[in-house]
Amino acid sequence: MTRPKTASARRRQHEAIERMPRTGRAAVAAGLAAALLALTGCVPSFLSAAQPASTPTGEQVDAALEPFYTQVLEWERCGDALGCATATAPLDWDDPDRGSIELALVRHVASGERIGSLLVNPGGPGGSGYDFVADSLDYAVGAPLKQRFDIVGFDPRGVGRSTAVTCYDDAEMDDYLFGIVPAERGSDEWVASVSAAAVDFGEACSANTGDLLGEVDTVSAARDLDLLRAILGDEQLNYLGFSYGTFLGATYADLFPEKVGRLVLDGALDPSASDAEVTEAQAVGFEQALRAYLEECLSGEGCPFDGSVDAAMDEVARILASVDASPLRGTDGRMVGADTLLTAIITPLYSVESWEYLSQMFESVMFGQADVALALADIYYGREADGTYSDNSTEAFRAINCLDYTYQSDVAVMREKAASIAEAAPIIGPYFGFGDIGCSDWPYQGDRERAPIHAAGADPILVVGTTGDPATPYEWAVELAGQLESGVLVTYDGEGHTAYNKSNTCVSDTVERYLIDGIVPSADPRC
C-alpha cells in the first residue's frame, strides 16, 4: 500500500520542490522541505476521578473515564495567534487502568462570531495535524472557516508530538528505506531478505515504543477524537479530514453517530476495501496519473520523452526495470533502485503543479544521475538535507496500518496478489506487490473486519472525491458516500489528491457553506 501523502506533506512538497534546481547535483540539498517551526509544549490540568464528574458539555461518562473527560486544557501561546495544549487519553480505551498517553493540540481561535471547534486531520496515517495547522493554517482552511471556528490541529496517538511510535534512528531508517536487495524481485531470496528487514523493523518498534504499539489503531484514535470534542466544549464534532483522515472521521461517525455535527471527508478511503484492494486501486490510480502527466508533457516543450503516450509509458517501464537491475548511486552514497525511483515518481503526481519536476527527475535519471530522484523521495519520507527525519510518519504509517488491516503470510498467495496488481497496472504495478510482508510478522496483529461504514442516525456528512485522484481514487468517495446513511457526494472533476481549499472555488464554497451554515447540497454539484 502506498501512503497517501498528507495535506501538510503536500504543502511541504510544494515549498521544497519549488526550490529544486532545474538540473544538477545540488538537487538534494536545495530540494528538501523547510525545517518545521519550533513550537512550545504545555501540560494540561488533569483532574482526579475523586472530583465531581462534570465535562464541559455536561455529559455523563463511565466512572473509569471521568478523569479523562473532566480534564481542563491549559493553553499557552506557541506561535503567531496560536495556542498549544496537551490532552491526556487512556492508553487502552477498553482498560483505562493500564495507563495514559498524551495528545498534542494546537489551536487558532476564531476571529469572528464563533460556532465552535473544527478539528482537522491531514491524512497518513501518520500525518501531523499539529504541524498542518501550526505551519500552514491558510493551506489547511479558508478564511471563512478561520473566522467562524477555532481551528484545532492534533497529532493522533502514535504520531509526532503526541505519545509516538519510535523505531529506528536516522541511519537505520536510511538503510531500511533505501537499502538494495541483491536478488530478483519476488524470488524466494528476495522475499526472505525483505521479510527479515520487516521483522527487524517491527522488533525495533516494539522495543522502542512499548505497549503503545498495540494501541494505535483507528478505532482507538476515533475514541480519542470524541474525548477531544468533549474537553474542547463541543456537544457535537465538527471535523475536516483528508485522505486517511476520512477513514478516521467515518470510524468516529460509526462509533458516535449522535455526536456527529458537520463532517467533511475529502479524498475518501473505502472502509470496506482490503489491503490488497487498496494497493491495486492505488497502483491503477498512479498509473493513470502518470499517463495524464505524459499526455501534458508530450504536448509541451522540454519533455524528456517523445513519440506517443504509450511509447513514453513503455520507456518509464524500461527505466524502472533498469534501476531495479542496476541501481544508480547518489552523491551522498545512497542508491536509487526501483522502489526509491517509484517513490520519486509518485511524489510529484499528487499535484498537477509539481508535474514539471517529474520531467526534471526523469531527464536526470536518463543521464544516470540519482540526486533529483533522491530529493523527491526525501520529500516523501520527511528526510532533511542533513540526513535527519523531520517526523515519525513512516513509522506511524506502518504501525497504524498493521492494526487496521489483516495481512497474508502465505508467499504463494502474495505472488498471486502481486501478479494481479501487475496486470492491472503493468507499468508501475510490478513494484507495488508483496506489501503484506511489512505486517505479516508485526508484533501486534490487527483484527478489524473491513466492512462498509453506515453511521446510522448521523447528521449529513459531506464526502469529497476528485476524479483524477491517484492516491484515493474517486470510486472510493462514491463508495463511502453510498455506504454512509447520510453521506452526500461532492465531485471535483480534476487531477490531484484532495480538492478543498485549492483552485476550485466550487468545492471550497460548497464545503464552507456546509460547515458554517449547515447548507447541504441537494445534489452533487459536480465541480
QUICOR-V925693 format. One record per residue. N is the residue number from 1. SS is DSSP state (@ for helix, = for strand, . for the rest). NEAR is the number of other ideal C-beta (glycine too) atoms within 10 Angstrom. D_FIRST is the distance of its C-alpha to the first C-alpha in Angstrom with 1 decimal. Layout:
# QUICOR-V925693
N_SS_NEAR_D_FIRST ; N_SS_NEAR_D_FIRST
This chain:
# QUICOR-V925693
1_._21_0.0 ; 2_._19_3.8 ; 3_._24_6.4 ; 4_._30_9.0 ; 5_._30_12.0 ; 6_._30_14.6 ; 7_@_29_18.0 ; 8_@_30_19.8 ; 9_@_30_17.6 ; 10_@_28_18.2 ; 11_@_21_21.9 ; 12_@_23_21.9 ; 13_@_23_20.3 ; 14_@_17_23.2 ; 15_@_15_25.7 ; 16_@_23_24.5 ; 17_@_23_24.1 ; 18_@_12_27.5 ; 19_._14_29.1 ; 20_._24_27.6 ; 21_._15_30.5 ; 22_._11_30.9 ; 23_._14_31.0 ; 24_._13_31.7 ; 25_._14_30.8 ; 26_._14_31.0 ; 27_@_28_27.6 ; 28_@_23_25.8 ; 29_@_17_28.4 ; 30_@_15_28.9 ; 31_._25_25.4 ; 32_._25_24.0 ; 33_._22_23.8 ; 34_._12_27.0 ; 35_._11_27.6 ; 36_._18_27.0 ; 37_._12_30.2 ; 38_._7_31.9 ; 39_._17_32.1 ; 40_._11_34.5 ; 41_._12_33.5 ; 42_._17_35.7 ; 43_._12_36.3 ; 44_._18_37.1 ; 45_=_8_40.1 ; 46_._16_39.1 ; 47_._17_41.7 ; 48_._8_42.6 ; 49_._13_42.5 ; 50_._8_46.3 ; 51_._10_46.6 ; 52_._7_46.8 ; 53_._17_43.5 ; 54_._13_43.3 ; 55_._18_40.0 ; 56_._17_40.3 ; 57_._15_39.8 ; 58_._8_42.2 ; 59_._15_39.7 ; 60_._9_40.5 ; 61_._15_37.9 ; 62_._9_38.0 ; 63_@_9_40.2 ; 64_@_13_37.5 ; 65_@_19_35.5 ; 66_@_21_38.6 ; 67_@_20_38.2 ; 68_@_23_34.8 ; 69_@_20_35.7 ; 70_._21_39.1 ; 71_._21_38.0 ; 72_=_11_39.1 ; 73_._22_37.0 ; 74_._14_38.9 ; 75_._15_37.8 ; 76_=_13_38.7 ; 77_=_11_38.6 ; 78_=_19_35.8 ; 79_=_17_35.8 ; 80_._9_37.4 ; 81_._11_37.9 ; 82_=_21_35.2 ; 83_=_20_35.6 ; 84_=_23_33.4 ; 85_=_23_33.5 ; 86_=_20_31.9 ; 87_=_22_31.4 ; 88_=_18_31.4 ; 89_=_25_29.3 ; 90_=_23_29.4 ; 91_._19_27.1 ; 92_._16_27.0 ; 93_._19_27.9 ; 94_._9_29.2 ; 95_._11_31.4 ; 96_@_19_32.4 ; 97_@_9_34.9 ; 98_@_12_32.2 ; 99_._14_32.2 ; 100_=_17_30.7 ; 101_=_21_28.1 ; 102_=_18_28.5 ; 103_=_25_26.8 ; 104_=_26_27.5 ; 105_=_27_28.7 ; 106_=_27_30.0 ; 107_=_23_32.2 ; 108_=_23_33.9 ; 109_._15_36.8 ; 110_._18_37.7 ; 111_._12_40.3 ; 112_._10_42.0 ; 113_._7_42.7 ; 114_._12_39.9 ; 115_._20_38.1 ; 116_=_19_36.0 ; 117_=_22_32.8 ; 118_=_27_29.5 ; 119_=_29_26.5 ; 120_=_27_23.6 ; 121_=_31_19.9 ; 122_._30_18.0 ; 123_._32_14.4 ; 124_._30_11.6 ; 125_._29_11.7 ; 126_._30_14.0 ; 127_._31_15.9 ; 128_._33_19.6 ; 129_@_32_21.7 ; 130_@_28_24.7 ; 131_@_28_24.1 ; 132_@_29_23.2 ; 133_@_26_26.6 ; 134_@_25_28.6 ; 135_@_21_27.6 ; 136_@_19_27.0 ; 137_@_20_28.7 ; 138_@_10_29.8 ; 139_@_18_26.3 ; 140_@_26_25.1 ; 141_._24_28.0 ; 142_._17_31.0 ; 143_@_11_34.6 ; 144_@_17_35.5 ; 145_@_25_33.0 ; 146_@_20_34.2 ; 147_@_14_37.7 ; 148_@_20_37.3 ; 149_=_26_34.6 ; 150_=_20_34.1 ; 151_=_23_30.6 ; 152_=_26_28.9 ; 153_=_28_25.8 ; 154_=_29_24.5 ; 155_._27_22.1 ; 156_._30_20.4 ; 157_._27_21.1 ; 158_=_29_19.4 ; 159_._32_19.1 ; 160_._23_21.4 ; 161_._22_25.1 ; 162_._27_24.7 ; 163_._25_24.8 ; 164_=_25_21.8 ; 165_._27_19.4 ; 166_._19_20.8 ; 167_._24_19.7 ; 168_._20_20.8 ; 169_._12_23.4 ; 170_@_12_22.9 ; 171_@_9_24.0 ; 172_@_13_21.8 ; 173_@_21_18.7 ; 174_@_18_19.7 ; 175_@_12_20.0 ; 176_@_17_16.7 ; 177_@_19_14.8 ; 178_@_22_17.2 ; 179_._16_18.7 ; 180_._16_19.3 ; 181_._17_19.2 ; 182_._9_22.5 ; 183_._14_21.7 ; 184_._11_20.6 ; 185_._19_16.9 ; 186_._18_16.4 ; 187_._11_19.9 ; 188_@_10_21.1 ; 189_@_12_21.8 ; 190_@_15_18.5 ; 191_@_18_16.7 ; 192_@_14_19.4 ; 193_@_16_19.0 ; 194_@_19_15.3 ; 195_@_18_15.9 ; 196_@_12_18.9 ; 197_@_16_17.2 ; 198_@_19_14.6 ; 199_@_15_17.7 ; 200_@_15_19.6 ; 201_@_20_17.1 ; 202_@_22_17.1 ; 203_@_14_20.8 ; 204_@_17_21.3 ; 205_@_24_19.4 ; 206_@_19_21.6 ; 207_@_12_24.7 ; 208_@_15_24.4 ; 209_@_23_23.0 ; 210_@_15_25.1 ; 211_@_13_25.0 ; 212_@_22_22.9 ; 213_@_23_19.7 ; 214_@_20_20.2 ; 215_@_27_20.9 ; 216_._28_18.1 ; 217_._23_16.7 ; 218_@_24_16.7 ; 219_@_17_19.9 ; 220_@_25_21.7 ; 221_@_26_20.6 ; 222_@_22_22.0 ; 223_@_20_25.2 ; 224_@_23_25.4 ; 225_@_27_25.2 ; 226_@_17_28.2 ; 227_@_21_30.1 ; 228_@_19_29.6 ; 229_@_26_30.9 ; 230_@_23_33.9 ; 231_@_23_34.9 ; 232_._22_34.6 ; 233_._13_37.2 ; 234_._21_35.4 ; 235_._14_36.2 ; 236_._17_33.1 ; 237_=_25_29.7 ; 238_=_24_29.2 ; 239_=_27_25.7 ; 240_=_29_23.6 ; 241_=_27_19.8 ; 242_=_34_17.2 ; 243_._29_13.6 ; 244_@_28_12.4 ; 245_@_32_16.2 ; 246_@_33_16.8 ; 247_@_27_15.2 ; 248_@_27_17.5 ; 249_@_30_20.3 ; 250_@_30_20.1 ; 251_@_23_20.0 ; 252_@_29_23.0 ; 253_@_28_24.8 ; 254_@_21_24.4 ; 255_@_15_25.8 ; 256_._18_28.5 ; 257_@_18_29.3 ; 258_@_9_32.8 ; 259_@_20_31.7 ; 260_=_23_29.6 ; 261_=_20_31.4 ; 262_=_24_29.8 ; 263_=_29_26.0 ; 264_=_25_24.0 ; 265_=_30_20.4 ; 266_=_30_19.2 ; 267_._31_15.9 ; 268_._34_15.3 ; 269_._26_12.5 ; 270_._25_13.7 ; 271_._23_14.4 ; 272_._15_15.2 ; 273_._17_11.9 ; 274_._15_10.4 ; 275_@_22_6.9 ; 276_@_22_7.8 ; 277_@_15_9.3 ; 278_@_22_6.7 ; 279_@_25_4.5 ; 280_@_23_8.2 ; 281_@_23_9.5 ; 282_@_25_7.5 ; 283_@_26_8.7 ; 284_@_19_12.0 ; 285_@_24_12.2 ; 286_@_24_11.9 ; 287_@_21_14.2 ; 288_@_17_16.6 ; 289_@_25_16.7 ; 290_@_23_17.5 ; 291_@_15_20.2 ; 292_@_17_21.5 ; 293_@_26_21.8 ; 294_@_24_23.6 ; 295_@_12_26.0 ; 296_@_14_27.0 ; 297_@_21_27.2 ; 298_@_15_29.5 ; 299_@_9_31.7 ; 300_._9_32.5 ; 301_._5_34.0 ; 302_._10_32.5 ; 303_._17_29.6 ; 304_._17_28.8 ; 305_._19_28.3 ; 306_._10_31.1 ; 307_._10_31.8 ; 308_._12_29.7 ; 309_@_17_26.1 ; 310_@_10_25.5 ; 311_@_12_27.1 ; 312_@_23_25.1 ; 313_@_18_21.8 ; 314_@_15_23.2 ; 315_@_18_24.2 ; 316_@_20_20.6 ; 317_@_14_19.7 ; 318_@_10_22.7 ; 319_@_16_21.8 ; 320_@_21_18.4 ; 321_@_14_20.1 ; 322_@_16_22.9 ; 323_@_22_21.1 ; 324_@_19_19.1 ; 325_@_11_22.6 ; 326_._9_24.5 ; 327_._20_22.6 ; 328_=_21_24.4 ; 329_=_14_26.0 ; 330_._22_26.1 ; 331_._14_29.3 ; 332_._13_28.0 ; 333_._8_27.3 ; 334_._24_23.5 ; 335_=_15_22.1 ; 336_=_24_19.8 ; 337_._21_18.1 ; 338_@_20_15.6 ; 339_@_21_12.6 ; 340_@_27_14.6 ; 341_@_28_15.9 ; 342_@_21_12.7 ; 343_@_23_12.0 ; 344_@_26_15.6 ; 345_@_26_15.3 ; 346_@_23_12.5 ; 347_@_27_14.4 ; 348_@_24_17.6 ; 349_@_25_16.0 ; 350_._24_15.4 ; 351_._20_19.2 ; 352_@_18_22.0 ; 353_@_17_24.2 ; 354_@_22_22.2 ; 355_@_19_22.2 ; 356_@_18_25.4 ; 357_@_25_23.8 ; 358_@_23_21.5 ; 359_@_19_24.7 ; 360_@_24_26.1 ; 361_@_27_23.1 ; 362_@_24_23.4 ; 363_@_17_27.1 ; 364_@_22_27.0 ; 365_@_23_24.8 ; 366_@_13_27.2 ; 367_._9_29.9 ; 368_._11_28.2 ; 369_._21_27.4 ; 370_._28_24.3 ; 371_@_27_25.0 ; 372_@_29_23.7 ; 373_@_27_20.3 ; 374_@_29_20.4 ; 375_@_30_21.5 ; 376_@_30_18.7 ; 377_@_27_16.1 ; 378_@_28_18.3 ; 379_@_28_18.2 ; 380_@_22_14.4 ; 381_@_20_14.7 ; 382_._22_18.1 ; 383_=_26_20.1 ; 384_._16_23.8 ; 385_._16_26.4 ; 386_._9_28.0 ; 387_._13_25.0 ; 388_._12_24.3 ; 389_=_19_21.2 ; 390_._20_22.1 ; 391_._24_19.8 ; 392_._24_17.7 ; 393_@_27_14.6 ; 394_@_23_12.4 ; 395_@_26_14.1 ; 396_@_29_14.1 ; 397_@_23_10.3 ; 398_@_23_9.9 ; 399_@_34_13.1 ; 400_@_26_12.6 ; 401_@_26_9.3 ; 402_@_26_11.1 ; 403_@_25_13.9 ; 404_@_22_12.6 ; 405_._19_11.0 ; 406_._17_12.7 ; 407_._20_11.5 ; 408_._19_13.3 ; 409_._12_15.6 ; 410_._10_17.5 ; 411_@_17_16.8 ; 412_@_7_18.5 ; 413_@_12_16.2 ; 414_@_21_13.1 ; 415_@_14_15.1 ; 416_@_14_15.8 ; 417_@_21_12.2 ; 418_@_22_11.7 ; 419_@_14_14.9 ; 420_@_16_14.1 ; 421_@_25_11.1 ; 422_@_19_13.6 ; 423_@_11_16.3 ; 424_@_15_14.7 ; 425_._23_13.9 ; 426_._14_16.3 ; 427_._21_16.3 ; 428_._26_12.8 ; 429_@_22_11.1 ; 430_@_22_12.7 ; 431_@_23_10.6 ; 432_._23_7.1 ; 433_._23_8.4 ; 434_._22_9.2 ; 435_._22_6.2 ; 436_._25_8.8 ; 437_@_21_11.0 ; 438_@_21_10.0 ; 439_@_25_11.1 ; 440_@_21_13.5 ; 441_._17_16.3 ; 442_._23_15.6 ; 443_._15_19.0 ; 444_._18_18.5 ; 445_._13_16.9 ; 446_._19_15.8 ; 447_._8_18.0 ; 448_._14_17.1 ; 449_._7_17.6 ; 450_._15_15.3 ; 451_._10_18.1 ; 452_._14_19.6 ; 453_._21_20.9 ; 454_._17_24.5 ; 455_._23_26.1 ; 456_._11_29.5 ; 457_._11_32.2 ; 458_._23_30.3 ; 459_._17_31.8 ; 460_._17_30.2 ; 461_=_27_26.6 ; 462_=_24_25.6 ; 463_=_28_22.2 ; 464_=_26_21.6 ; 465_=_27_19.5 ; 466_=_29_19.6 ; 467_=_15_20.0 ; 468_=_18_18.4 ; 469_._29_15.4 ; 470_._27_12.6 ; 471_._27_9.9 ; 472_._29_11.3 ; 473_._25_13.3 ; 474_@_19_16.9 ; 475_@_17_16.9 ; 476_@_27_15.0 ; 477_@_29_17.9 ; 478_@_18_20.4 ; 479_@_21_19.0 ; 480_@_27_19.1 ; 481_@_22_22.5 ; 482_@_12_23.7 ; 483_@_20_22.7 ; 484_._29_24.3 ; 485_._14_28.0 ; 486_._19_28.8 ; 487_=_25_25.9 ; 488_=_18_27.1 ; 489_=_21_25.1 ; 490_=_26_25.6 ; 491_=_21_24.4 ; 492_=_27_24.2 ; 493_=_13_24.8 ; 494_=_16_23.3 ; 495_=_21_20.5 ; 496_._24_18.1 ; 497_._25_15.9 ; 498_._30_18.1 ; 499_._28_21.8 ; 500_._25_24.1 ; 501_._21_26.6 ; 502_._17_26.0 ; 503_._11_28.5 ; 504_._17_28.7 ; 505_@_11_31.5 ; 506_@_15_31.2 ; 507_@_23_27.9 ; 508_@_19_29.2 ; 509_@_15_32.5 ; 510_@_25_31.1 ; 511_@_24_28.9 ; 512_@_21_31.8 ; 513_@_14_34.4 ; 514_@_20_32.4 ; 515_@_25_31.8 ; 516_@_17_35.3 ; 517_@_12_37.5 ; 518_._12_35.5 ; 519_._13_35.8 ; 520_._15_33.4 ; 521_._14_33.1 ; 522_._7_35.1 ; 523_._7_32.8 ; 524_._15_29.7 ; 525_._14_31.1 ; 526_._11_28.9 ; 527_._18_28.9
